[in-house]
Amino acid sequence: MKALPTLHEEAFEHVDCLTCANCCKNYSPRFKTPDVKRISKYLGMKESAFIDTYLRVDEDGDFVVKSSPCPFLASDNTCTIYDERPSDCARFPYTDEDVLIKRQALTLKNSEFCPITYYVLEKLIQ
């Protein structure tokens, strides 16, 4: 989809994630091994302590945060580990990737709470 990068940029011009943060308030990214290593080092924690403190294993066998909202979400909707955040967070909402088309169930779920995803889908339909 050649239109995705343009629509992605346009959506971010219209929607300020800091006024929403629904993704951080209601859902968890997967914390892959490189994410756990990087974030625990950044926080000055052993990986095992980081996992015990913040993560649990979900039904798919992935590490996710134990509680919602995300423990790294600050009261002003900023991320306290933004520069080290999980790759899922950095890529979310996947509106500039073929994930938007290839993983339709995920895209539809994301459109229910993410104004960026909804915006891009609405523009694609038009």
N, C-alpha and C positions, 0 to 999 in steps of 0.2 A: 504494500500500500504506500504509494509515493506521497500521499497527502498527510500521512501520520505525523512526520516531524513538524510540518507547518501547523497542523491542528493542535498538536501538543504545545508548541510555543504560544499559539494564540490563546489556548485555554489558560495557561499560566499567567498570561497578561490580564485575563478577566477574573481569575479566582486566586485569592490569597490563602494559601494553605494555613497560615497562622491564625486565620479567623475560624478555621474549621477543626483540623486535627482529628477528624473522625477516625482515620486509620489508626492513629496512636491511642485513641480513647477506647476503641472497641475491638481491635484485632491485633494480632501479633505477627511479625515477620518470622521467617525461619532464621534461626541463628546457626549458620553452617560453621564447620570447624575453623576456617580462617577468621570468621567473625568473632567467635569465642576467643580465639588466641589474641586477636588484635584488641578487642574491647577490654578483656581482662588485663592485658598489659597496660593499656591506657589508664585503667582504673587502679593499677598497682595491686591487683589481686591475683592469686593463683587461679588457674582455670577451673579447678574443682570447686573452689570457694565461690567463684563467679556463678558457676552452674547451680550450686546449691542455694545460693542467695536469690538469684533472679529467674532461673529457668526451670521448665518441666518438659517432659517428653509428651508430645501429643499423639493422637490416634494414628498418625502417619509415620510415627517414629522420629519426628523432627523436634529439635529444641525450639521452644517458644517461651514467651514470658509467662510467669506464674499468674500474674494478675493484670487486670485492666483497670484504669488506663496503664499504659506502659510506664514502668518505674523511672524511665529516663525522660518522660515528658514533664517539662516545667510548667508552672502555673500560667505562664504567658504563651503557652502552646509551642514553645521552642524545644528543641531536643538538646539535652545536656551532654550527649555524646555525638553530636551531629557529624563532626569530621571523621568519626570512627564508626558510625552507625552501620548496622548490617547491610549487606548488599541488597537484600530485598527492599529495605527502606530507601536506599539510594535509587533503585530502579522504579519504585512505585510512583505512579499508578500504571506503568507499562504502556502508556498511551503513545509512546514514540517507538514501540517495538512490535514485532509481529506476534508477540504474546497476545496482544489485543484481539487478533483474529484467530490465532491457533487455539487459544484456551478460552473458548466462548463462555463456559460456565463461570470461570473466574472473572471474566470481564463483566458479565451480568451482575454477579455478586458485588463487585467493586462499584458498579454504577449505582447501586442502591444506597451507598453512603459517601461516595467520592464525587464531588461536583466536577472535578476535572474529567474523570472518566465519562460521566454523564454528558458533559459538554462535547467531548470528542465524538461520542456515539451519536449524539443528536446531529452534529454537523455532518457526519458520514452518511446519515440517513437522508439528509436534505438534498 
